[in-house]
Structures are given as structure tokens and as C-alpha cells.
């Protein structure tokens, strides 16, 4: 349904009738259920601001909008509203893969057409979409003679809070999202104190800003998360923090080379600036606001995209048992130029080793194998300034036969996942991308893990700037051209583009499991993942690599360990969503382990998902129904505190009995003192059953629910 309303004409008519001077113009749009409202105001200076109400209470106060341009006046005041129109949409679309099959896209929209009163009379539109779970707004610059090219030095979009909420944040780093989350009141955010972390391959934090998604809980118990959707040909957005005035303002990632943030020709639209709003913490996870604000599937049939569980020649490198380079003399703690060294036998990506992993995967129903270190160039990557031209994405090392590994895998029902590490030298990748993706297509390889470790080359560009946003998109488009799904590491943030390009299947974009193997700060603390579920995971699918069974990493890494119990490692397959899930440990560490049955059984593609309970940074319990079956899986994780959780199984079909297999922390389990104690129990349940589970400190629980018949 479409309703076209000229709000300006109505207000001017009222002003004429009552003989008054209208000093402000107000336009309002509400969500379908009227729980959220946005008020957009043009003040008497001709400046635009907006306010947001939830259930009649202001949650975002007067927040102005505008731009600073290179060699042009700012676009911030002296505006007039030319016209506006209101539309509504209520549709249901289907995810080809995802947390649920069907997504409801129901919103009310207002589009406001603005123009400067005086020359040069530049024009732009302001578009708001308001949902029951939040809102998104964006700027659109139509084609116009007075503004044919836009060079943005600053986007000045404000978010004025109405109190001092608790915030879960990582710093506004222009190069990396691999920082630990901090939990502080808003007025205590200090991002600059996080500079120069010794375990980060690249980091740049220019000011007190936070990266998105950034999640908050207000003093009234309301949950908010700020992010962006449909980041296309634009710089990534951090949010600059004003701790005194309790406000944030968009701070785009820049370029030291160009001196600006964004360069575009009109017409174009900015990404959506998003605010998710929830009365319950779990509703943030269930929200589909971010994907809804992206365009529909542009690829058509994507049946070649295969959600899967996989194994990888990966963890042994982080443990120092084997190496990426052919010479076999590197580990994660020392990097030398060893291009001329002779093999030592420690190279991980050999044909024989790949076949060993394929045999393990096939025997356990796992459908993929990731092989890192297969291609030439690893002797001269991280830590070197002259990394361009180093990696070759089609040439294998002498001890690895790519075609034979692919052939053997297909014989066993295991697909190869290609690996392309660029060492943050994307121009080298651009030069070889076409040839590399053609090679994958010719071999029937439908997935690649890309990586961008290190400081970006050319110096002066950053991982999250417009130049790199466009590079990451080129990889997705090239992948689509050759039926290859992209799992990007050291990526640009997820912003829901997976709806438009479903081959953007997953990405890292957080401090992952590997930090537990070599970080010098104690690894990821037990609270890390109960925070991630309500922050990073709101952006999109995560490749976290769960499933480590050997929690204490001695003798390989005597000072390192996984800071969870074994039961939590199982629960992560349900809690931390990703359509590609790795059984990340070494095959030998799974042998003879009864708990491995859960990894064999658990789904990766879902009919529906329900967040049963949770609090940010404390705990979360999620149930998911496997797509195409009536099987359900439940995962629950907690922070460093022991916790009792109650799980009501009323989501099960009322007409069925189910066999429940519970993998829970043992009575004396503890993430540090006794992480491996695990109990496995089987019982019959139905939709009336309530389970009460005891989670150990840093612990969890995993449950499989299969129809009894």
C-alpha cells in the first residue's frame, strides 16, 4: 500500500488558517505496531534533525544530520522541504540459507525531498524505514547539475542518547575488529586506551570512537544496538563518542592517500544507519532489521551454496606443530624470511595430510576440508613491508597436489574449501582474482576462505575504508560469477549484504578462537562469547571455529588454553550462528570422544531460531530447528559465573515425543580448573517438558532433540 502525503502543504495551510509563522516543520512516521516512532524536524535555521520514541518515551533526542564536502560548502542548514511521501510494506521473503527460512519485512517509510533555499540549491533525500524492531535511515543524492560528484570529508549523523546506558563496545579501529569487548557506562568509554595492542597484526584507533554493532542497555532496561546496513561503495562507519553530552556521531573511515572519506558520482545512496530496539535482550538476536534493509537476492538460483560442517589444516599451525610455509620453519611466534630454506617436514598442507583429514571428515559426516598453506608465498608474508606480488593463488607447493586432493575428496563426499591469504596486499589479489576463481570453478570448488592479515598495502589505506569496501565487494561479485561462496577473514563488517549476494556466506570480523592459542593476554575470557552473541553476531554470520576438545594446549603452548568448558564448545555450534561451522580441533583429539557425536549431529542451516533467554555478557540460550527436518538443537553458554538455566521445550511439536541427548557440565566442571568434565544423558521429552540445567563457570550445555519415531 502506498500513501502519498505532502506534509509541507498541510503545515503551510494550517499556518495560513491560523495566521501564525511556522518556525519548524515536523514529519512523523511510526512502526506498524506503533511501538516505535521517528519525528523528523526542519528547524528555523533550515537544519534537519530527528528524534526516536519507543512506547511514547524518547530514546534518541535531537540528533542533527549533514555533510562536510571537499571544496564545497557544508550541507547542513538553509534547507527546505520540497515534498515528501509515505509508503508501507509487508512482505515475507525466503532465505536460501540462514537462521530461519522465512523473514517478515514489515515497515512504514517516509521519504523527504530536500533542497537548499539558496544557490547552489543542492538536493538530497532523507529516507526513514521504521520497523517494530527498530529503524534505518539513509541519504540519497539524486543526479543533479549542481552536485554531479560528491567528495565527503565528514558525514555528521548524530545519535543523541537520553541517558547513560551500559555499553558493550570495541574501539573504532580502522583496521581490525579483533579487540576484546569492554563493558562500561557510556560516559566511561575510552577507545584510545586500546591503542597498540601487541597481539594485533594491524590497528589504528584515531580517536575516541567505537565500532559497530555497538550494543547498549538503558537505565530503564531497554536494549539498543547501533550499526549500518547495505555498506556499498562507501566508507565503513565508526561512531565518535562524546562522553560529556552522551552522544555519538558518525565518523567514517578515511584514507591518508586521498584525504577524504568517500567519493561518489550522483545518483547514489549512503548505507542505512540502523538502530535496533528491543524490550528483551534476545529480541536483538532475533531481529532481521539488518538483512531487511538490503536488496533482494540478485544472484537467482544459489543451490550451489552448501552450508556445511568442515575440518581444516589450520589449528595445528596455531599450535606450532606445522607451518603454512613449505620450508616448515615458521610458527606463530617468529617470522623470518625463509624463502630459500629447505623443507623440514613440518609443512601442513601436503597431499598426504589433506587425505588424512578427508578420511576423518568422511567417516564422521563432515562435508568440507579447508587447507591453508597450499600455495606459494608463505615464506614472506606477515611482518614484511614488501608483500606485494608475494602470494600466488594458483601455484601449489611441490608437496601438494591440488587436483588429486579435489579428486580424492569428491570420491569421499568431501568438498575442498580453497584458501586465499592476501597478507593485506589486495592489489596482488586483484591482479590474480580472475584466474584464481576460474581455477576454482574448473575444479568444482564452491567456497573460499579469504584473509587480509597485516597492515594494508598501499600504506595510508585502511581495511574499513571505501577503497577496501569496494575490494571486498569485487571478491563477492567475482565469486558469484564463478559459483564460489566467500568466507572473508579480516573483513569489512557484515551489513546484511548476504541477502543480495547469498554467496557472502560468512566472515570473521571478531576476536576468534585462534587468539586462545597464541595471545599473550590470556586469550578470550569466559564473558567474550556471551557478549559476541549480542554484538558482533547481530551484524551477520560468524566463522568462529568452535569445537576445541583439548582445552589445555600444553605441551604445544603451555601458557595457553581455551577459557571454556568442553560443554560450552559444543553449545557454540548452536549459539554462535554461522552456515559453515568448523570442527576446529585436530582429528586425533576427537578420537574416542563421546561428545563428538553432538558435532556429527548438529545442524548448520535452520528452519527457525528462538532465543529462549539471555543477558548481554552473562549468558544466552538459543534453540534452532534444522531446515527440512523436525530436529531441534539447543545451546546455552555462560560467562565466568556458574548459572542455573531453565529451558521450556514448548517450541517442540505438540504431537510428537522426542529423544533428547543432553551434553552438560559435570558437577565439578570449571573453565580453568576442570574444563573436560562432561555428562551425557538421554531422556524422552515433549513440548510440556521443562529442563533445569546447571552451567559451570565458563560452561554450557548442548542438547539434540530428535523425534522419537
N, C-alpha and C positions, 0 to 999 in steps of 0.2 A: 504494500500500500504506500502511496506517495501523497504527501500533503505539502503543497507549495504555499508558503506564507510570507508576505513581505512585512516583516516586523517593523521596519523603519516607517513605512507608510502609516501603519496603525498608530505608532507612537507620535508621529508628527500630526496626525489627525486629532488625537487626543489633546495634544498641546495647543492646537488651534482652537479646539472647542472650549478649553478651559482658560485660554488666554495666558498660558504660562510659558516660560522659557525652559526647554528641556536641556539640562546640563549633562545628563548621562543617558545612554541607550542600553537597555537590558534585554538580553535574549536568554531564554531558559530552555533546557532540554532535560527530560527525565528518562530513567531506565524503564523498561517495560513493566516492571512491578512497582515503579515509583519509589523504590528504596534509595536510589541514587539520583542526584540532581546536579547539573552543572549550570551555573549562571555566568554568562559572558557579558562583559560590560565595556562599552566605549565611553571613557570619561571625558570631561570637558576640555582636556588637552588633546583629545583625539588619540589616546593610547588605549590599547586593548589589555584587559586582564580578565581572569576567570576565577571562580570560586567553586568548591565542591561541597555538597551536603550529603550526608548519609543518615537516613531516617530523620531528616529535618535538622540535624546538627552539622555545623560547619566543621569539616575535617581538613580542607585546604582553603586558606583565606586568600586575600587579594594577591594574585600572582600575575605579574605582567609578562608580556611576550614581545619579542622583537629581534632584530638582527643588526650586527655591525658588518659593513662591507668594506672591501679594499677599494680605495679611490672613488667611493660613493658615500653620500650621507647615510647615516643610520636609518633603519626603517623601524620606527618605534612610536612616533607621535604624528599629529597632523593628519590622522586618518579619518575617513568617513566610510559608512556602510552603504554600499551601492544597492545591494539586495541580499536576501537570504532565503533558503528553502529548507524544509524539514522533510525527512523521509524515515521510513521504518522498514525493518527486515526481520523475517522469522523463517529460517530455513534449517534443514538438517542435512549435513554432508557426511560422507563416509571417509574415514582414514584408511588408506591402503595398508597401513600398519600403524600401531600406536598403543597408547594406554587404554583406548576404547575404540569400538568400531564406529559409532555414530556420535557426531558433535552437533549440538544445537547452536546456531548462530542467530541470536535474537537481540536486536538493539534498536534504539532510536538515534537518529542522526540529524545534526544541523550543519549546514554549510553556509558560511558567511563570506560574501564577496566584498573585499575592502579595496580602497583606493586612496592615495594621498590627495588632500584637498588642493594642494599647490603643486606646481611643476617640480619634479618631472612626472608626477602623477603615476607612480609605480603601483602595480596591482598585485595583490595576492589573496588567496582564500584561506580561511581557517575552518577546519573540519573537525567536528566532535562526534564520536560514536559512544553512546552511553549504554552500558550493559548492567544487568543485575549484579555481576561480579566485578564491576569496575568500569573503566573508561579508557579511551585512547583518543588522542588528538594529534593532528599533523597540519603542516603548512603546505599549500600548493601554490606554485608560481606559474601562472599561465604564460603562454607565448605572448610577447609584447615588445614593441619597438624600443621603449624606454628602459627595458631590462632584458636584453637578449642573452646576457651572460651574468651569472651571479658568482662572485668570489666572496665567500663568507669568512670573516676573521673571527666572529663570535656569534653563536646563537644564544640569545638571552631569554630562555624559557625558565620561569621561576616556579618553585613549589614551596609555598609558604605554609608551614605547619601551624597547627593551633595549640600545640603543647610541646612537651619534651619527652618524646617516646623512647622506649628501649629500642636499640638498633643492632642488627647483626650485619656487619659490614666488612668488606675488604677494601684496601686503598684503591684510589683511582689511578691505577698503574697503566701507563700507555702501552706496555709491552707484554704483560702477563697477568693471568688471573690466579696464579698458583701461590697465593698468600693464604695463611690461616685466617679464619674469621675472628673478629673481635666482637665482644658483646658489651656495649656501653650505652648510657643515655646519650641522646643526640648531642647535647651540649658538651660531651666529653670526647667526641670523635677527633682523633689526631692522626690523620693518614701520613703525615710527613715523618712521624716517628717510625714508620715501617720501611723507610728507605734502606737500600743497600743490604738486603737480606743475603747472607752468604750462600744459601742453597739455591738461589735463582740464577738461571743462565742469562736472563736479561730482565732488567727492571728499570722503570723511570716513573717517578711519582713527583710531578712538578709542583703540586700544591695540595692543600687540604681538601681532597675530593674523594668520593667513593665510586667504586664500580657498581654496575647494575647486573642482575637484580639486587636491590638493597631492600631488606625487609624490616618492618617496624611493628611494635605493639604499643598502642597509645595508652595513656594513663587511664582511659575508660575501657580498656580491654578490646579495642578494635585493632584488626590486623591490616597493614598496608604493605604493598610491595611496589616499588618504582622500577620501571625497566623501559625497553623500547621494542617495537615490533617492525618487521619488514625493513631491516637495515640494508639498503640498496644504494650503491654509488654515493656514499655519504660517509662521513667520519663517525666512528663509534662515539657514544656519549658517556662521559663520566658526569657526576653531579658534584659541583663545588659546594662546600658546606660552610654556612655562616652559623657558627655555634652560638653567637650572641643573640641573633634575631631569629633563630630556629627556622632557617630557610635553606633551600638548595636552589642552585641554578645550573642549567646545562653548561657543561664545559667540554667542547668537542676535542677529540684527539687531533693534534696538529702535525705539522711537518716542518722540520728545521730547514729543509731544502727550499720549499716554496714560500714559507712564511704565512700561509693561510691554512684554514681548516677544510674547506670544501670549495670545489669549483664545478659548476654545473651550467649547462645551457638550458634556457627555458624552452618548453614547459618541463617542470619536474615537481615531484612531491618529496618532502622530507620523510624520514621514518616516523612512525607513530610514537608519541610519548605516552607511556601507559602507567596507570595506577590500578592495581588490583586491590579490592576492598572486601574484607571478609569478617564476619562476626565470630567465626571459628577458625583456628589455625589450619585445620585440614582442608577447609574450603579453598585456601590459596593453592594447594596442590591439585585439587580437583578442577580448578578454573581452567578454561580453554580460551581465555581472552587473547593470549599472545598469538596462537595459531589462527584464531578467528580474524585477526587484523591483517592477515596475509591473503594474497590472491589464491584462487583455487588451483588445483593441480594443473600444471602447464605441460606435463610430460605424457599424459594419456596412460596407456597400459604400462604398468610398472611391475608386472608379475615376476620380472627377473630379479627384483629386490627380495632378498631372503633374510628375514630375521633369523638369528641363529645363536647358538652357544658355540664357542670355539676355544681352541687351545693355542699356545703360542711359544715359539722360540723367542723368549723375551725376559722372563723372570730370572733365568739363570745368568743373564748378563748383569742384571741389577745386583745379584748376589755375588758377582765376581767369578763365577765358575767358568763362564765362557765369555767370548767377546763378539762385538759386532765386526771388527776388522779381521781380515783374512790372516794377517800376521799373528793375531792371537795374543797380543801383549798389552792390551788396554784393560782397564777396569774403570769403575765409576769414580775412582778417587785420584787417578793420574792420567794425564793426557799428554802424549808426546807425538811428535811427527815420526811415524814409523813406516812411511810409505815404502822404504827399501828393506824393511825387515823380512826375515824368512819365517814361514809358518811354524808355530809351536804346537799345533794340535788343539788349541783352545777355541778356535773359531766355531761359533754355534751353528751357523747356517750352512750345514753340509747336507748333501743329499741323503746320507745315511741317517742323520739326526732327524731330518724332516720326515722320513719314512717311519721312524720310531714314533714320532708324535702322531702321524696319521694313523698308525696301527692303534694307538691308545684312544684316539678320538673315535675311530670306527667301532671299537669294542665297547664304547660307552655312550654311543648315540649322539656324539657331538659332531656338528656338521662342518666345522671350519678349522683351518690352520693358518695362523699368522706367522710369517717368517721374517724376522728383522735381521739385517746384516747380510743379505744375499747378494747385494750389488756393490760394485767397486766405489771407493771413495771414503770409506770409514776411517782410514788412517789419518785423515787430515780434515776433521770437521769441527767439532766444538772447541772453542778456545783460540782458533786461528782467525786472523784478520782477513786472509786471502782465501776465503772459502768458495768464491765463485768459480764455477767450472769444475769443481772437485767431484761431485756426485754424478754418476752415470745411471740413468733409470732404466736402461735396457740391457746393460752388460753385467753378467753374473761373475762371481768369483770362480776360480778354477775348480773348487771342490763342491760346487753347487750346480746341479743340472735342472734348470727351471722347468723345461718341458717334461722331463722324467718325473719330477715331483708332482706336476699337474696331472700327468697321466696316472700315476700311482694313486693319487688322491681320488680321482674320478672313479677308478676301479673299486675303491673302498667306500665311496659315497661321501667323501670329504672334499670340500671346495677350498682352494687356496685363497687366502686374503693377501693381496700384494702389499708391500710396504715401500713408501717413498719418503725418506727423510731428506729435507731440503737444506738443513743446517742454517735456516733463516737466510738463504740466498735465493730468493724467489725468481730472480731473473734467469738463473740457470734452469730452474724448473720450467719457467715459461718457454724457454727455448726447446726443451725436450718433451713438453707435455703431450703434444700431438702424437709423437712417435711412441711414447710410453703407454698412452691409453689405447692406441691401436694394437700394441703388443698384447695388452690385457684382453682386449676384445677377441683377438685371433686365438687366444688360448682358452677362451670361455671363462675368464676370471671376472667376477662381477662385483668385487669390493676391493678397496684400497684404504689403508691407513696412511694418512699424510702427517708429516711432522715439520715443525718450524723452530727447532731448538736454537737459542742463541740470540745475540744482538743482530738486528736486521741489517742486511746489506741491500741497498746503499745506506750508509750512515746518515742519520737525520730523518729517516722514515721509521715509523713505529708499527708494531703488529696490529694496532687497532685504528690506524688512520685510514683515510679514504683510499689511498693507493693500495694498501693491503686488503681492505674490504673488497675491492674490485678483483684483486688476485684470487682471493678465496672463492669468489663467485665464478671466476673463469674455470677453476678446477671443478666446481659443481657442474657447470654447463658442459665442459669437456667430458666429464664422467657420464652425463646423461646422453651425450652424443654416441658414446661407446658402451652404453648399458653397464656403467660402473657406479657403485654406491660409494660415497665418500665418508670416512670416519676421520675427521680432522683433529689433530693434536696441536697444542699451542695455537689455537684457532682464534678467529674473531668470535665474539659471543653468539650464542644461539638466539635468534629473534623470531622464531616461528616460520622461517623460510622453508622448513621441511614440508609445509602444506603445499607450496607452489612447486618445489623441487623435492619430491619424496626421496630422491637418491642422496640428499643430505641426511644420512641415516643416523649419525651420532657425532659427538665431538667431546673432547676432553674439557678444557676451559675451567679447570679447578685443580686444587692440590690433590693429586691422585695417590693411588696405593704405593707407587714406587718410592715416594718420599719416606715411607716406613723403612725402606731397605738401605737408604744412604744419607738421609738428612741428619745434620748434626744437632738439631734442636729437639730430639726426642721423638720425631715422627708426628703423625696425625693424632691428636689427643682424642679420647673417647667421645668428647662432645662434637667432634668435627662433622660426622655424618648426620647426626640429628639436627645440625644446623644446615648442612648442604641440602637436605630434603626440602627445606622451606626457603631456600635462597637460590643457589645455582640451578637446582632441578626445576624451578619454575620457568626457566628460560627454554628448556628442551632436553632431549635425551642425553644421557651421560655415559661415557665409556670410562668406568671407574676401575675395572679389572678386580672383582672380588674373588673370594674362594681360596684364600691362602689358608692351608691347613697346618703348616709348620709355623706356628706363631712366633716362637723364639728363633731368631735367624742365626744363632751360633751353630757351628763354628765359622760359617761363612762371614757373618757380620756380627761379632759377639756383642756389640754395643747397640744393636738394632732389633726391633721386634714389631709385630702388628699389635696395636693397642686396642684389641677387641678380643672377645672370646670366640671360640670356634663356632658357636651357635649364631653369633652375630654375622660372621662371614657367610653363613647360609642365608640368613634373613635378608642380606643386602641384595640378593637376586630378585627379591620382590620389592624392597623399599626403594632402592636407587634405580629409577627406570632407565632402561636402555634396550633397544631392539636387538643389539648384538652384545652378548654377555660372555666374558672370558672366564674359563676355569683357569685361573691365573697361576696356580702353583705348578711345581714340577710334577710330571706324571708319577714318579716314584713316591711322592708324598701323598698320593691318593690311593695307592695300592693297599688293599685290605681294610680300607676305612669305610665303615658302615654309613657314615654321614654323607659320603659321596653320592649315595642314592638320591638325595634331595637335588643335587645338581643335575643328575641324569633326568630327573622327573620334571623339574620346574619349567614353566613356560617362558617364552620371551615376547610373545605377541598376544594382545589382550582384547577380549570382548568388552570388558568393563573393569573399572577400578574404583575402589571405595577406600577413602581414608577414614578408618574407624575411630581413631583418637590420636592426639599428639599435642605437644607444646614445643615451640621452637627451641632447639638446643638441648632439650630434655629427653624426649622420646617421640616415637611415631610408630603407628601400627597401620598397615595397609593390606587390603585384600584385593586380589585380582583374579578374574575369571579368564582362563585360557581361551583364545579365539578358536571357534569351531568345535569346542568340547564343552562338557559340563564340569570340568575340573577347576577347582579353585586353589589358590595358593595364598598364604598369609605370611607376612614378615613383620616382626616387631623388633625395634632396637632401642637401646637406652644409652645415656651418657655414662659418666663415671659413678653414678648413683644406682644402687640396687632399686628395683621397682617392681611392684605388682601390677600386672595389666589384666583387665577383664575383656574378653573377646566374645561378643554376642554373634552367633552364627546365623542370624535371621536373614542374611543375604542369600543363603542357600535355597534351592528349590524346595518348596514345601511338600512336594510329592515324593521326595527321594530320601533314602538313607545314604550316608557317605562313610567311607573308611578314612579316618583321619590318622595321619602319621605325624607325630609331634617331635621335633628336634629342639630340645630345650637345654638351658644351662643346668649343669649339675648343682647339687646342693652347696658345694664349696667352690663353685666356679668364680673366677675373678680375672679381669682382663690382663693383669700383671702377675698375680700370684699363682693362678691355677687356670689358665685360659682354655685348656683342652678338655676339661671335664664336661661331658655331654651325655644327656639321657635321650633315648629314643623310645617312644611309647606309641602304641596303636590302639585306637578305640573306634567304636561306631558312634556317629553323631548325626544330627539332623538340624533343621532350621530353628528348633527350640533350644538347642544346646548352648550353654554358656561355659566358656573355658576361663579359668583363672590361672595365670602363669606367673612364675617368679623369675624376673630377669636379674642376672648377676650384674655387678658393676662392670660397665663396658660390654654388657651382654646382649642377648637377643633370643628370639625364638622364630623357628620356621615351621610352617605347617602345610602339608599337602592334603587336599580333600578330594577324594575320587568317589564317584557314585558307586555304591556297594555292589550293584549288579554288574 
